[in-house]
Amino acid sequence: MRTILLCLCVLFSVYTVVVYDVTGGRSAEAPTPEARAGMRIWQENNCQSCHQFYGLGGYMGPDLTNVAARRDEQRLRTFIRYGTGRMP
């Protein structure tokens, strides 16, 4: 039983290092000005209270993780800028 527990702890430790070392030891790149502007809009409008992004946030609105891959840029800009009747 102890051997199994020890193996599980070691495997969990190795898995944790692999998962959280996404940069491979390099420092992460700084966000682009567009990414910073998007983050500011997200925070100023409190989007996370309704929407999820990578599994974090509210459940009232849809998950926005992969929306940009399914919509064209102009539609996204218009939707973010003006919202809808249900979204500010």
Disulfide bonds with the S-S distance in Angstrom:
none
